Amino acid sequence: MTLTDPCTQAAFGELVGVSQPAVSDMVTREVLTPGQTALQWLHAYCAHLREQAAGRGADGELAFQRSELARVNRERAEIKLALERQQYAPVALIEQVLATVGRGIVGVLEPLHLELHRQCPALTPEDIKHIQTAVSRACDLAASASLALLNVEEDTAADPADPDPDADFDPEAFFIPDSDPT
């Protein structure tokens, strides 16, 4: 066989050390073009092997594995850097902090209506009830604070029983003029 003559699949397989079905598969995948010389097939075959070795082969598996490894290494480096900068905390710890802060807020807000009733005797029982309802809503939100709330859209975070919680809110009803004893 000479390299300048057209080559059969069996002869080329024997030349490069692969089976005839493997050469047929390369023809099917258009790595090799039928009717070309053995030298042209040899160049195309070597180019194909170089592409595969560089991770740019037809299946791309090596390139995918390399990019996946690079992504994992980058994520590890980002986590390590965040830990070094003390910008990272476990989710469980953050939820504990949120729960503690929520309980503290509830403890401050729950007696608010009683304090307002004592300090502002002009408020009617209905006014106190409105205040207590608003405070109860705020306490419920504070008590249920968790990272799961981050996944809830703002539109769905509103109380479904009250489509517009601010519709009946009148800021003037809560205005208490300063009383100047002098």
N, C-alpha and C positions, 0 to 999 in steps of 0.2 A: 504494500500500500504506500502511495506517495501522498504527501500532505496537500498537494495542489489539485488532486482529483476529488470529485464528489465521493462522499463516504457513505457506507451503509451504517445502520444503527448498530448492528452486531460488531462490525469492524471498529467503530468508534468506541463502543463499550469495552472491547478488548484493549484498545489503545490506552484508555484512561483508567481501566480497572473497575468498571461497573457493568452491571448486567444490561442486556438489550432492553428489557422492560423499563429500567431506570432511564435509558436514553430515550425511549419512546415517551416516557412521562415528561422529560425535558422538552421534547418536541411539542407535546400537547400544551405545556405551560409557556410555550414560545420562548424558551431559553435558547433553543437551537432551531434554525430555520431549515426545512427540508430543501435539498438540492444544492446546498453550499459545500464548499471543499472541507476537507478534514482540518485544514489549518484555520479556517473561519470558525468551525465548530469548536476547535481547541481554544481559540481566543474567547469565544462566547462562553464556553464552559468555565474557563479561568476567571473571566469577569464575574460570572455568576457566583463562583466560590469566594471571590474577594468580597462581593456584596454581602453574602451570608456571614462571612467572618467578621465584617464590620458591623453586623447587626442590622443591615439594611435589606435583608433577604425578603423574599416574597411574603413569608409568613410573619415577619416582623417580631417574632417571639423574643429574640435576644434583645432587641431594642426596647420592647415593652418591659422586659425584666429589668433592664438597666434603668429605665426611667422610673419604674416602681421602687427600685432600691434607692435611687437618688431622692425620691419623694419622702420615703421613710426616714432616710438620714437627715433630710432637711427638717422634717417634723421633730425628730429627736433633738436636733440642735436648737430649734426654736423653744422647745419645752425646757431644755437645759438652761438656755439663756434666760427664760422667764423665771425659772427657779432661782438663778443667781441674782437676778434683779428684784427678787421677792415680789414678782407680779403674778404669781400663780398660787392658787389655793384649791384644795380639794372641794368638790361640789358639796359634799356632806357638811363640811365646815361652813361654807357660805350659807347653806340652808339653815344651819343652826344659828348663825348670826342674824339672818333675816327673821327667824322665829323669835329670837330674844328681843330684837328691836320691835317687832310687831306686838309682843306682849307688853313691852314698856309703853308703847303708844296707847294700847288699849287701857292700861292702868291709868294713864293721864286723862284720856278722853271720857271714859265711862262716868266719872263723877262730875263732868263738866256741867250737865244740866242742873244738878243740885246746887252747884256753886253759882251758876247764873241766877237761879231762883232766889238764892239768899242775897246776892248783891244787887239784883235788879227786880225789886218787888213789883214793878209796873208790868212785867211780862205776864201774860195770861197763861192759864194751864194749856191752852191750845198752842201758844208760842213755844212753851217748854216742850210740848209733845213733838212739834216740828223739829226743834233742836235735838231732842233725844233720838228721833228717827234718823236724822242726818249723821249724828255721832255714831249711832249703831251701825249704819252703813260703812262709815270710815273704820270703825273697830273691826267689823267683819273682814274688810279688805286687808287691814293691818295684820289681823290674826292669821289670815290665810296666805300671807306672803311666802312665796317660794319661787325657786327658779323655774318651775313649771309655768308660771305666769308669763314668762318671756315668750312662750310659744303661742300665746293667745293673742289674736288680733285685737287692736284697740276697740274696734266696733263690737266684738263679741264679749269684751270685758265688762260692758255695762250690764246692769241688772236687767234681766229679761222681763221682769214683772213691771218695771218702770221704764218705758221707752225713752223718756226724756226727764231725768231726775232733776234738772234745773228749771223745768217748765213753770213750777209754782213757787220758785224761789224769789223772794222779794228782799233785796238787800236793805231797803229802807226800814223793813220791819225789825231789823236787828240794829239799827242805828240808835245809839244811846247818847244823848247830848251830855257834854261835860257839865257837871254841876259845880259852879264856883261858889263856895261858901262865903267869899269875901264881898 
